[in-house]
Amino acid sequence: MSRKSFLLVTAVFFLSSVYAVTPVRTQGRGQAVALPEGAGKEAVQTHCTKCHALGLIVNSGGYTRQGWEDLFGTMVVLPADQKAQVAEYLANNFPEKPRPPAVVLPGPVNISIREWLVPTLGSRPHDPEPGPGGTIWWTGMFANALGKFDPKTGEFKEYPVKTPASGPHGLEFDNDGNLWFTANTKGYIGKLDPRTGEITEYKLPEDVRDPHTPLFAPSGMLFFTAQNANYIGRLNPKTGEIKLAKSPTERSNPYGMVMSSKSIPFVCDFGTNKIIRIDPDTLAIKEYELPNAESRPRRIAISPDDILWYADYSRGYLGRLDPDTGAVKEWPSPSGPKSQPYGITYASGGIWYVESAIKPNVLVRFDIPTEKFQSWIIPGGGGVVRNIKTAPDGNIVMAESGVNKIALVEIGRSGRSQ
């Protein structure tokens, strides 16, 4: 079996075990998805449901013929005649719908965006993590694997997760070089020893079913969120002890998390218009309510002065919260109210985030001293960049979920390469 065939079979095996596809339901509706009749329908049902629900196609917002071909080319290898038929069917029945136009603003900062396609088709890289020696790591959520890439050598390596359909999601290195991850669909926290490939699992209580974002405190404690379960948690890696606190607001969906210079975790609640502060010892929760009831902060960043910055996904804003005073200030994102700001981080005197509803996605920088925006098109499209992180050298790593890529943003260098 060729390497390409092996990777395809591996992807299909893992993906078909992650998502149930019968019956398939549309997002926010109770009716099963019924694909339109036409040449290509059977091929779409046969191949696409091995990886994901048909609802992802119906609710995708559509693409051009080439756009569909580029997209499913990152997921599956089809014979040329079937590839053309599927692309034609999808383009005819799910054409590209209007999206917010990308607003690209000039500015003084030069960057280079380098991108790489990950080895396993359909991996859906979710979270990135900068690693030792300038390596880039990612969670292959649909491939049930963790990945490592060395930009210096071009070498890829993947580490299969031992429990099937774990849905690896968030990533975080500890001080000993172990890589910790949240198993979003199996309710546990995992630890990978990259030297041996051994994975240790820390099972969470039954009702904490979907661990989301992990984050280490300087003390060595691992904090994490569980989005739909509505919990904040803390894991002691030395003893395995787990402590939990339920969010005081129902269905608040604790999501992204950052750590202050005083070792205090802050979390944005994607299900409501709140940001919360966690007492690192007692897990007591203090809520900060944002001024606009429609705000839905999805990811969060923190600057060196312990000011919090949030990506307001629902309204298309960048927000600033001073946790000492509760003062909030907001700026409309350059591409408008439907741009869906998502992955966000602090680097080089600015707040960097991705407008995820734009096609292609747009990387935005907000200069803190001048309060001015600058932005760049992500060359490979992004396909919804859910998370970005700042590396120790000040550059930024990204996971481009929908296009099966990882990326490195080198700040201070001009040009782009793929």
N, C-alpha and C positions, 0 to 999 in steps of 0.2 A: 504493500500500500504506500502511495506517495505521501510526502509530508502534508501537502495541501489536502489530500483526501482524508488523512488522519485528523487534521484540525477540523475539517468540516464535520466528520462523524462525531468527534468529541463535542463540538459546539451543539450539534443537534441533540446528542444524548443528554447533556446537561440542561439545555434550554427546555426540552420537552418535559423534563422532570420538575422544572421550576414553576411553570404556569399551566394551570388547567385550562383547556380550551373549549370544553363543552359543558353547559352552554356558554356562549360568549355574550356579554352584555355591553351595551353602549355606555359611555361614561355618563353617569347621572340619570340613566333611564333604566326601566325595568324590562325592556324588550330585547329579545335575542337579536344578534346581528344577522341579517340576511344579505349576502352579497348579490349585487345585480347579475342578471344572466349575461352571458357573452363568452366569446372565446377567451380563455385565460382564467375564467372563474375557478375551474377545477384545480388548475396548477397553483393558484393563490391559496386555496383552501388546503391543498396537500402540503405545500412547502412552508407557508407562513405560519400555520398553526403549530408547526413543530417547535417554533421558537417563542411565539407570543400570541395573545388573544387578537382576534380580528378587530376588536374595538380600537386597537391602536392604529389600524389603517383607516377605519371609518372616521375617527376623531382626530386624524393627523393634521388637518388643515390642507392636505393635498400637496401635490408636486407636479412639475412638468414631467414629460416622458423621460427626459434625461435625468431629472431629479430623482424620479422613482428608481431608474436603473442604477444610478449612483448609490442610492440608499440601500436597496436590497443586495447590491454587490458587496456591501460590507457584512452581510449576514449569511449569504448562501451562494454557492457556485451552481449555475444552471447552464445547460446546453444552449448554444447560440440561438436556435429557433425558439426555444421555450422562454429564454431571456427576453427576446423581442416581444413575444406574445404577452407575457406578464406585464412588461413595461407599458405596452399599448393599452391593455385592459385597465391597469391602475390609473393611467393618465386620463383615459376617457371617462371613467366612473368616479375618480377622485381627483379632479383637476386642482391646480394650485389656487387657493383662496387668497384674497388680498391680505397682506401682512403689513405691519407698520414699516414704512420706508426707513432704511438705515441712515442715520445722521452721523456723518463722519466729520469730526471737528479737528482742525489742525492745532498744533501746539509745539512747544519747545523740546519735548522729550522724544528721543529716538529709541525704537525697540526693534528686535528681530523675533519673529515667531517661527519656531521650528516644530514640525509635526511628524509623527510616525504612526503608521497603522499597526495596531497590536496583532500578534500572530493568530489568535483564535477568532474566527469569524463570529459575529454576533455577540461578542463579549459584553458590550455595553459598559465600557469603563465608567465607573461612577465617581469614586473619589480618588484624587491623586495624593501622593505623599513624597516629599523630597527625602532621599536616603543618603547613606554614607557615600563619599567619593563622587558626589554629583549625580548619583543614580536617581531615576524616577520610578516610583512604584505606583500601582493602581489596583483597584478592586475590579475584577471581571465579574460583575454581578450576575449576568446571565450565564457565564461560562463556569461558575462555581470555582473560581481560581483567583489567586493573587499573582500579580505580574511585576517583573523588574526589568528595567531597561537602562543600559549604560550608553549615554550619548557619545562618550569618547570612543567606544569600540563598536557601537552599533549592535551589541549583543542583547538579545531578549532571553528571559527565562520565566517560566510560569510554574507556580506551585499549586497543584490541585488541592482543594479543600476536601477533607476526608468525609464529612457528612454530606450526602447528596442534597441538592436544592437548598443550600444554606443561604444563598443570596448575599455574599459578602458586600458590605456597603461602605462603612467609614474605616479609615486607617490612621494609625498613630504609632510611631516608634517610641520605645522606652530607652532609658539611658544605657541599657546593656545590649542594645542592637536587636532586640526582639520586636517583631512587627505585630501589633494588636489590631484586630478588626471586629466589627460588629456583624453578626450573622443575622441579617434583617428578617429573613423568612423562617428561621429555625430557633430564634429566641435564645441565643447564647453569645458570649464574648469569646473570641478566639485569639490565641497567641501563636505566631509562627516563629520558629527559630530558623532564620535563613541559612545558618551553617549546616543544619542537619535536615531541614525540611519538615521537622516534627511539628505537629500542631496540637496544642492543648486547648480544651474547651471548658468554659466556665458557664454552666447552664443557669439561666435566669428563672425566677418563678414563672409559673404558667401564664399569669396574666400580664407579664412583661414580655410580650410576644415579639416585639419588633425593635430591637435596639438599633439606634440610628447613627448618632455622631459620638465618637470617643475623643477624650482629651485628657492628657496627663497633667497633673499638678506637679510643681517642683518637689513636693514631698514624695512623689512616686505613686500617689493614688490615681486611679483611673476613673474619671467621671464620664458619664454617658447619658444620652437622651433616648427615650423610647417614644416615638412620635404618636402613633395612634393609641398606644396603651396609656399615654398621658403620664408618664413617669420620668423622674430624674433619678439616676443611680450613681453609686460609687462602689468600685471594686478594689479591694486590697490585694495586689498581686502576690504579696508574700504569704498571705493566709488563705486567699480565696474568698474571704468574707465579702458579702454583698449587702449594701444598705440602700434603701429605696425611699423616695418621697413622691407622693402623688401631687400633681399640679393642682393648685386650689381652684383653677378655672376649668370647668368641664370642657372636654374636646379642645383644649388649647394647643395640642400638637407641638410639644417641645421639639425643636428642630436643631438649628445650628448653634454652636457653642464656642466661646472664647474664654481665655483666662487673663485676669488682670495682673498687674505687676505685684499686687498684694496676694496673689494666689486665690482670687475669688472667681468662681465660674459665673459667667453670664450666658443666658440662653434666650433666643428669640422664639416666640410662640407663633408658629405659622397658622394656627387655627383661630387666632384672635389678634387684637391690636395691642399686644403686650410683649414686653421684655422682662425677664426675671433674673433676680440675683440669688445665688445659692450660698448659704452658709457652708463652708467646706467641712466643718466639724459636725454640725447638727443636721445639715440638709434643709434647714428652714428656708422658706422661699419668700422673697419680697418681690412684688409685682410693680412694674412701671407701665402705666397705661399711656399709649401714644395718643396724641390729640385727635387724630382722625379715626373714626370707628371702622372705616373700610380698610385701614392699613393691615397688611399681612406680611410681616417681616419674615423672610424665608432663610436667609443666611445673615451672618453677623461678622463684623471685623472690629478690631480694637487698635487704636493708635498708641504710641509710647506714653502719652499723657493720660491713659486710661479712659479716653473718650470712646464711646461705643458708636459704631456706624452700622446701619442696617440697610439691606436691600428690600425695599417695599415692593414685593412681587405683584400685588394686586393693583397698585396705583401708578407704578412706573416712577418711583421716587427714590432718591438716596436720602437717608435720614441720619441725623446726628443726635445722640442722647448723652447728656452729662449725668452720670449716675449719682454724683454728689448733690446736684441741685434739682435734677429731674427736668431740666430745660431741654427742649427739643427744637431742632431746626431742620428744615427739609429743602431739597432742591429737585426740580423735575428732571428726570433723566433725559439726555439729549434726544433719544428717538421716541419720546412721548409716553403717554399713559398706558399704552398696551405693550410696552417693550419688555416687561417682565424681568427686571433685574434679579439676578440669581447668585451664582458664585461670587464671593467678595473677599478681599484681603487688604492688608496694609503693606505697602512697600515704598521705599525711597521717597518719603515725604508726601505720599498720596494714597488715596483709597482707589483700589482697582476692582472693577466688577464687570460682569458680562450681561449684556442685554440678550436674553435667551429666546425671545419671541421673534427676533429679527432673523431673516434668512438672507445671507449667512449671519451668524451671531456677531455681535460687536463687542470688542474689549474697550472698556471706558476707564479713563484715569481722571480722578478729581483731585486737583492740587489743593491741599488744605490751606496754605497761607493765602493764596489768591482767590480761592473758591471758583476756579475755572476748570472746565472740562476739556479733555482731549480724547479722541477715540480712533480705533483702528478696526478694519474688517478682519475677522479671523479667516485665514486663507482657506482652510479645509472645511469651513462651514460651521463647525462647532456641534451642530445637532443637539443643542441644549447643553450648555456647560454648567453642570450642577454644583461644582465646587472647584475652587482654586486655592493654592497655598503658596506662601512665600518660603523660598529655600534659604539656608544660612548665608548664601552668597548674595542675597537680595533679589535674585531672579524669581520668576513665578512658574509653577507647574500647573498644568490644567489637564482635566480628563474630558474628552469630547464624546459624550455618550452616544449620540445618534449617528456618528460617522466612524465609530470604532477606533478613535485615535487618542493618543496622548500628545501633549505639547509642552514646549519650554519657551517662555517669554524672557528673552535676554534684554534687560533694561540698559540703555546707554549704547546699544548697537543698532545700526540702521540696516534695513533690508529684511526680507522674509524668505524663508526656504521651507520646503516640505519634504 
